[in-house]
Amino acid sequence: MKSEAEDLMPRLLPVAFEGNTEELNLKGPPRNPQEYLRQVQLEASLCPEVVVAQIDPKKLKRQSVNVSLASCQAAPAGFSPSLRWQQQQVGSFSDVRQSIARNRSHWSSSTLDDNVLMPKQTDDEGWKRFCLGEKVYLGSDHTDPDPDPALDYNKVGFPPFLSIVSRLSQSSVLLVLEILIGWFEEKDFAPQLGRWLYALLASLEKPLIPEAHSLIRQLARRCALLRSTLESQEDERLSALNLLICLVARYFEQNDLADQQE
């Protein structure tokens, strides 16, 4: 029998691909961690051993991003996942990220359905309605809708199909992530929110820029705070909250936020 966490994974991101053994491509964008490392090694071999930087101190800008080092709220006894479970989620997440990177060009060039009207990048409210649907956005319904193709996605939100997510640039990924985390700071957790957060994290490029560090740490702390208020281990939100905390802490190496195991 599959665990609750295993059942949750396919619903968070609808499409995944099998890995392949094609040769590494060092000319195009890296499609997986191996290609990224190979490209870094190649670029490093072409650099001079000594580089003298010409810097005008007057043109330096003050760092505007403050990455908070606050830790997560500790999980109540029995509410944190095992280390083995966390390692399994990190492995599955890594596979999904590689699949997205490998197939991004294919999905970004695919044709969207006529009813999919993606908001403009600066339309905060539009993105909340698009991702969460009017029911969740307006606070009238936090239940997970049945997977009925006749559903009105304007009401229940568009799932993070790869044909949609692959069209987002890195700046758009960060922007939508910031919008949804900001909404989550003031609202409850919803399945639509979980699916989009997972998909956006899977699309986030490494190494992370300071803005991304700050956002994902904010997300993990918010998940931990909500988890600390749950009254039962049977709460349907628990697995999703644990998953997001796990990915931020274990995959993105924010180790001080990780659930510690004895």
C-alpha positions, 0 to 999 in steps of 0.5 A: 500500500502506498503511503500518503506522501507517495500518493501526494507526489503525482498530484503535485506535479502532473507530468514526469519523464523517464531518465535517459542516457544521451550524451552530455551537451556542453553547448546548450543550457545544462539540462541536469546537474551532470551537464552543469558541472561539466560546463563549469569545469569547461569554463574554468579551464578556459579562464586565466589563472589570475584575473585583476578586477577593475572596480569603481567603488562609487558604482558599488550598490549596497546589498538590498536582500536580507536573508533571514537566518531564523530557524523553523518552529520545531515540529510537535512530537510525532509530526516530523518525518523520518530521515529515510522519508526525507531522503526519498522525497529529495531523490524524487524531487531531483528526478522531477527537476532533471525531467523539467530541465531536459524537456523544457524546450519541448513543453514551452513550445507546445500549444496551450488550450484556448482557455489558458490565459496566463497573467502578465508578470506584474499582475499579482492578483491575476496570478493568485486567481490563476494558480489558486482559483477563485474559490481558494483565492476568495477564501470560500473553499479549501477542498481539493476538487475532483479531477474532472476535465469539465471543471471551470479552472477559473474557479478551481485554479489551473494546475501547474502543467509543464506546458505552463510552468516551462513558459516561465522565465527565472524572474517569473518563477521567483515572482510567482513564488513570492506572490504565492508565499505572500498569500500563504503568510496570511492564509491557510494551506490549500492543495492548489497552493501545494502543487504550485509551490512544488512546481515552482521549486522544481523550476528554480535554478541553482545556484540560488540567488539571494532573493531565492534563498530568502523566499524559500526560507520564508516558505519553510518557516511558514510551513513549520509554523502552520505545522506546529498548530495542527492538532492531529497527525491525520491532518491532510495538510501534514504530509505536504507541509513536511514535504516543502520543509524537507525540500527547502532544507535538504535539497536546497541545503538550508540545513539549519531548517531541517527536521532533526532526527536522533 
